Amino acid sequence: MKLSGKAWKFGTDIDTDAIIPARYLNTSDPKELAKHCMEDADPEFPQKVSPGDIIVAETNFGCGSSREHAPIAIKAAGVSCVVAASFARIFYRNAFNMGLLILESPEASTDIVTGDELEIDLTAGTIFNKSRNLHYKAQPVPVFMQELVAAGGLIPYVMKRLSSSE
C-alpha cells in the first residue's frame, strides 16, 4: 500500500486539545470535527489541508485525553497518515481503531518540513521525501493493523469478519 501527499509539520507534545479543541466535542459528526482539526495549532489548517496530505510531528503526538474525536477529526479532514517520532499510547490505539494510519519514524519527524511532498510505502516501511530526494525508515505497520485501516477501523473490520463467517 502506497500513500502520497503534502506534509504539514507540527512540533512536540501535540495534545488532543490541539488536534480537536474541547469546545467542539458537543458533536461526533466527522465532517463537523474536520472543520476544526488542528485549528488551535494552525488556525488555517482546516482550509489548507487536501485529501491525502500527511501530518508530521515530533514526539508524543496525541497526548492528553483519550478522546476518539482526535483521530476521527484528522481522518475526516482528509489526512491519509500521521508520521511522528512517537505517539501517546492511547492515541496510537484509537488511531487504528478509527481507521487512521500512523507511522513512527524519529528521523523523518525531525527532518521533514511543511510543504515537502512525501510518498509512503507501508509494505516496505519507508517514507520518501520527493521534495528533497531523501529516504527514511519507519516502524513497519503490522498486517493486521493495515487491515484495520483498510476496513475503515475496528468496527467495520469486525462487522466484515462477522458477515464473512456466516
Wavefront OBJ file of the C-alpha trace (Angstrom):
o trace
v 0.000 0.000 0.000
v 1.370 3.403 -1.000
v 0.314 6.902 0.015
v 1.441 10.289 -1.150
v 0.709 13.830 -0.095
v 1.957 17.149 1.175
v 3.483 17.345 4.663
v 2.076 19.556 7.409
v 4.648 19.870 10.202
v 3.826 20.211 13.883
v 6.082 20.065 16.946
v 6.256 18.068 20.153
v 3.508 17.189 22.618
v 0.616 17.942 20.261
v -2.242 17.029 22.563
v -5.793 16.027 21.737
v -6.994 19.562 22.600
v -4.754 20.934 19.843
v -5.990 18.250 17.439
v -9.673 18.921 18.168
v -10.390 21.601 20.780
v -12.757 20.587 23.579
v -15.212 23.357 22.635
v -16.174 21.249 19.583
v -16.798 17.994 21.430
v -20.548 18.547 21.500
v -20.649 16.598 18.226
v -19.167 13.393 16.946
v -20.019 14.177 13.314
v -16.753 13.632 11.406
v -17.488 16.407 8.875
v -18.068 18.927 11.648
v -14.940 17.823 13.545
v -12.869 18.114 10.348
v -13.746 21.824 10.115
v -11.821 22.411 13.364
v -8.988 19.883 13.072
v -5.668 21.329 14.325
v -7.106 24.861 14.357
v -5.540 25.769 17.717
v -2.112 24.744 16.390
v -2.673 26.296 12.929
v -5.949 28.231 12.507
v -5.821 27.871 8.707
v -5.091 24.132 8.652
v -8.710 23.011 8.068
v -8.931 25.213 4.964
v -5.444 24.402 3.631
v -5.264 20.619 4.048
v -6.065 18.498 0.986
v -7.184 14.867 0.777
v -4.178 12.576 1.083
v -1.980 15.080 2.926
v 0.209 13.878 5.781
v 0.683 15.327 9.254
v 4.267 15.105 10.514
v 5.029 15.758 14.170
v 7.812 15.183 16.647
v 7.417 13.288 19.942
v 4.342 12.388 21.984
v 1.716 13.178 19.335
v -1.834 12.722 20.638
v -1.052 13.103 24.330
v -3.748 14.343 26.691
v -7.225 12.899 26.934
v -8.247 9.591 25.462
v -10.948 11.063 23.221
v -11.570 9.257 19.963
v -12.600 12.561 18.400
v -8.933 13.374 17.703
v -8.203 10.625 15.144
v -11.730 10.994 13.743
v -11.126 14.718 13.102
v -7.757 14.056 11.434
v -9.132 11.321 9.203
v -12.252 13.339 8.307
v -10.037 16.310 7.361
v -8.614 14.093 4.604
v -5.249 13.338 6.198
v -4.057 9.939 4.989
v -1.395 9.373 7.633
v 0.343 10.870 10.656
v 4.111 10.405 10.936
v 5.733 11.158 14.289
v 8.749 10.179 16.351
v 6.349 8.773 18.960
v 2.671 8.698 19.846
v 0.801 8.692 23.127
v -0.233 5.065 23.611
v -3.975 5.723 23.856
v -3.895 7.838 20.684
v -1.924 5.092 18.925
v -4.638 2.552 19.662
v -7.517 4.962 18.968
v -5.999 5.918 15.615
v -6.005 2.358 14.316
v -9.431 1.672 15.844
v -10.810 4.682 13.941
v -9.028 3.711 10.699
v -6.302 6.381 10.778
v -2.874 5.249 9.675
v 0.072 6.334 11.819
v 3.798 5.689 11.439
v 6.696 6.083 13.844
v 9.873 7.486 12.336
v 12.090 9.685 14.540
v 14.375 10.615 11.633
v 11.543 11.655 9.315
v 9.751 13.569 12.055
v 12.700 15.874 12.674
v 13.786 16.308 9.046
v 10.524 16.825 7.125
v 9.117 20.358 6.851
v 5.728 21.730 5.839
v 5.297 21.577 2.096
v 7.542 18.573 1.457
v 5.925 16.093 -0.912
v 6.006 12.618 0.625
v 5.459 9.102 -0.607
v 4.920 6.327 1.937
v 5.281 2.629 1.217
v 3.631 0.718 4.051
v 4.824 -2.658 2.903
v 8.463 -1.588 2.815
v 8.127 0.683 5.844
v 9.685 3.626 4.001
v 8.991 7.329 3.611
v 10.375 9.083 0.556
v 10.670 12.864 0.646
v 10.223 13.651 -3.062
v 10.917 17.358 -2.499
v 14.431 16.732 -1.191
v 15.173 13.242 -2.523
v 15.565 11.745 0.976
v 14.537 8.326 2.305
v 13.515 7.481 5.869
v 12.765 4.203 7.593
v 9.557 3.814 9.593
v 8.394 1.160 12.007
v 6.513 -1.313 9.788
v 2.762 -1.409 10.325
v 1.694 -4.982 11.130
v -0.570 -6.565 8.511
v -3.445 -6.780 10.995
v -3.232 -3.033 11.669
v -3.140 -2.331 7.914
v -6.299 -4.431 7.597
v -7.989 -2.351 10.321
v -7.163 0.853 8.442
v -8.220 -0.582 5.073
v -11.566 -1.639 6.564
v -12.130 1.863 7.975
v -11.434 0.991 11.611
v -12.128 -1.679 14.196
v -15.927 -1.749 13.997
v -16.114 -2.029 10.181
v -13.333 -4.645 10.363
v -15.261 -6.761 12.900
v -18.537 -6.363 11.002
v -16.835 -7.525 7.812
v -15.322 -10.512 9.604
v -18.642 -11.444 11.163
v -20.524 -11.238 7.865
v -17.924 -13.351 6.067
v -18.121 -16.111 8.702
v -21.882 -16.536 8.349
l 1 2 3 4 5 6 7 8 9 10 11 12 13 14 15 16 17 18 19 20 21 22 23 24 25 26 27 28 29 30 31 32 33 34 35 36 37 38 39 40 41 42 43 44 45 46 47 48 49 50 51 52 53 54 55 56 57 58 59 60 61 62 63 64 65 66 67 68 69 70 71 72 73 74 75 76 77 78 79 80 81 82 83 84 85 86 87 88 89 90 91 92 93 94 95 96 97 98 99 100 101 102 103 104 105 106 107 108 109 110 111 112 113 114 115 116 117 118 119 120 121 122 123 124 125 126 127 128 129 130 131 132 133 134 135 136 137 138 139 140 141 142 143 144 145 146 147 148 149 150 151 152 153 154 155 156 157 158 159 160 161 162 163 164 165 166
